[in-house]
Amino acid sequence: MAELTSPFTAAPGGVMTDDVGVITGNLELRTTCSPGGAVAVQVRYAGAEEWYRLGVADVTLHDGRDHQAVHQALLGVLHRPEG
């Protein structure tokens, strides 16, 4: 299973997770891609151990090589320190 992680800063309203509701501040994005192309999306507070699911962003790719592009697109949407 391929895994990508990137740091980012959430917009002032934060990021809504499935597990704990809204989290804010300096966060990390993790996407994992299974051999079948299923991409799972999670975030956590920077440096924390616990990851929280962003199920609304889960996708299934036709080609697993697109994992990096999906990860970067999500990072572009989530990284909005100015709002």
ABEGO torsion letter per residue (X at the ends): XBBBBBBBBBBAAEBBBAAAEBBBEBBBBBBBBBAAGBBBBBBBBBGBABBBBBAAABBBBABAAAAAAAAAAAAAAABBAAX
